[in-house]
Every structure is written in structure tokens, then in C-alpha cells.
Amino acid sequence: QKQLTESGGGLAQVGGSLRLSCKASGRAFRFDAVAWFREAPGKEREFVAAISNENYRGRTYYSDDAQGRFTVSRDDSKKMAYLQMNNLKPEDTAIYYCNSKPDVGRNYEINYGTWGQGTQVTVTA
């Protein structure tokens, strides 16, 4: 059974950066697609970024808002995934979650299972 633990959240100023980490345990992480989502106060959880497994060449996918500012990456040897967030905006304030699922080469934005605790990101002016 998989377990994912997010870390790295905190306070950042507008225009600043944060790097989130996601530690996986359990089943073979390297076969999974990994995604980041976020949930802002009063809003539904939304897709931020995803990265495919090595069989699908580690392709990355981003929401329109994340494109150009965020970078998703992974280190399968460590069972880790990361979300580098640059040029942060107040609207990036949210709880950020990582998740994973068997990679079938499509639908990277949907159909993830049980969610963890997430990590809080707060961006202030």
C-alpha cells in the first residue's frame, strides 16, 4: 500500500520560491505517475503538475497557472518527487498534495486515490 508524505511548505513572499517534496513508500514508485494538486480555502482541489514514469519518458504536465513558474521532478532512486515553485503569487496560497497512481500514459490530471495531509503554502505580499 502506498503512502505519500509532503513537506517543504511554509511562508513565502510574493515573487519568492519554495520547493515542495513528496516522499513515497510502499509499492514500486518508479512505475507510477506522480502529480501535485492544491486546495485553496473555499475552493476545490485542483491539478497543478504531473510527471510520468520513465517508461513514458518523464514527461511533465502543468496547469495553465503553473506553466512557466513551477517545475515538477522526481528521483526514483529515493522515491521522491518535487515541486519547485518560483515567482509565487498570493493566489498560490493553498494546501499542496502529492499523489501517485500506476502510469498508463494518459489522464494525468485525474483519478488519483487516497490523499495525504498535504503541506501548507502561504504567500504574502
C-alpha positions as CSV (number, residue, x, y, z in Angstrom):
1,Q,0.0,0.0,0.0
2,K,1.4,3.3,-1.0
3,Q,2.0,6.2,1.4
4,L,3.0,9.7,0.4
5,T,4.2,12.4,2.7
6,E,4.5,16.1,1.6
7,S,6.9,18.6,3.1
8,G,8.5,21.9,2.3
9,G,5.6,24.2,2.7
10,G,5.8,27.4,4.6
11,L,5.7,31.2,4.3
12,A,7.0,32.9,1.2
13,Q,6.8,36.5,-0.1
14,V,5.3,37.4,-3.4
15,G,7.9,36.7,-6.1
16,G,9.7,34.2,-3.9
17,S,10.3,30.5,-4.2
18,L,9.6,27.3,-2.4
19,R,10.4,23.7,-3.1
20,L,8.0,21.0,-2.0
21,S,9.0,17.4,-1.5
22,C,7.0,14.2,-1.7
23,K,8.3,11.1,-0.1
24,A,6.8,7.8,-1.2
25,S,6.8,4.4,0.4
26,G,5.1,1.1,-0.5
27,R,4.7,-0.2,-4.0
28,A,7.1,0.5,-6.8
29,F,7.2,4.2,-7.1
30,R,9.1,4.2,-10.3
31,F,6.2,2.8,-12.3
32,D,3.8,5.5,-11.1
33,A,2.8,8.8,-12.4
34,V,3.2,11.5,-9.8
35,A,1.1,14.6,-9.5
36,W,0.7,17.7,-7.4
37,F,-2.6,19.2,-6.5
38,R,-3.6,22.1,-4.3
39,E,-6.7,23.2,-2.4
40,A,-7.1,26.8,-1.6
41,P,-9.6,28.0,1.1
42,G,-13.1,27.8,-0.2
43,K,-12.1,26.2,-3.5
44,E,-12.0,22.7,-4.8
45,R,-8.8,20.7,-5.1
46,E,-7.1,21.4,-8.4
47,F,-4.4,19.9,-10.5
48,V,-1.1,21.7,-10.6
49,A,1.5,19.4,-12.2
50,A,2.4,15.8,-13.0
51,I,5.3,13.8,-14.2
52,S,5.1,10.5,-16.0
53,N,7.3,7.5,-15.2
54,E,10.5,6.6,-17.1
55,N,8.7,4.4,-19.5
56,Y,6.8,7.4,-20.6
57,R,10.0,9.5,-20.6
58,G,9.3,11.5,-17.5
59,R,7.1,13.9,-19.4
60,T,5.7,16.8,-17.4
61,Y,2.3,18.4,-17.4
62,Y,1.2,21.6,-15.9
63,S,-1.9,23.7,-15.3
64,D,-2.0,26.9,-17.2
65,D,-1.3,28.8,-13.9
66,A,1.7,26.6,-13.1
67,Q,3.2,26.6,-16.5
68,G,6.4,28.6,-16.6
69,R,6.6,29.1,-12.9
70,F,6.6,25.6,-11.4
71,T,8.7,22.6,-12.2
72,V,7.9,19.1,-11.2
73,S,10.6,16.5,-11.0
74,R,11.3,13.1,-9.5
75,D,14.1,10.9,-8.2
76,D,13.0,7.3,-8.4
77,S,16.2,6.1,-6.5
78,K,15.0,8.0,-3.5
79,K,11.3,7.5,-4.1
80,M,10.9,11.3,-4.1
81,A,9.1,13.9,-6.1
82,Y,9.5,17.6,-6.0
83,L,7.7,20.7,-7.0
84,Q,9.8,23.8,-7.4
85,M,7.7,26.9,-7.3
86,N,9.1,30.2,-8.4
87,N,7.6,33.7,-8.8
88,L,5.0,32.9,-6.2
89,K,1.7,34.8,-6.1
90,P,-0.8,35.3,-3.3
91,E,-3.2,33.1,-5.2
92,D,-0.8,30.2,-4.8
93,T,-1.7,30.1,-1.2
94,A,-3.1,26.6,-0.6
95,I,-2.5,23.2,0.9
96,Y,-0.4,21.2,-1.6
97,Y,-0.8,17.5,-2.0
98,C,1.1,14.9,-4.0
99,N,-0.3,11.7,-5.2
100,S,0.6,8.8,-7.4
101,K,-1.0,6.1,-9.5
102,P,0.0,3.5,-12.0
103,D,1.1,5.3,-15.1
104,V,-1.0,4.3,-18.2
105,G,0.2,7.2,-20.4
106,R,-2.8,9.4,-20.1
107,N,-5.3,11.1,-17.7
108,Y,-2.5,12.7,-15.5
109,E,-4.9,15.2,-14.1
110,I,-7.5,12.9,-12.7
111,N,-8.3,9.6,-10.9
112,Y,-5.9,9.6,-8.0
113,G,-6.7,7.8,-4.8
114,T,-6.3,8.4,-1.2
115,W,-4.9,11.8,-0.2
116,G,-2.4,12.6,2.5
117,Q,-2.1,15.5,4.9
118,G,-0.6,17.9,2.4
119,T,1.7,20.8,3.1
120,Q,0.6,24.4,3.6
121,V,2.0,27.1,1.4
122,T,1.2,30.7,2.3
123,V,2.3,33.6,0.0
124,T,2.2,37.1,1.5
125,A,2.7,40.5,-0.1
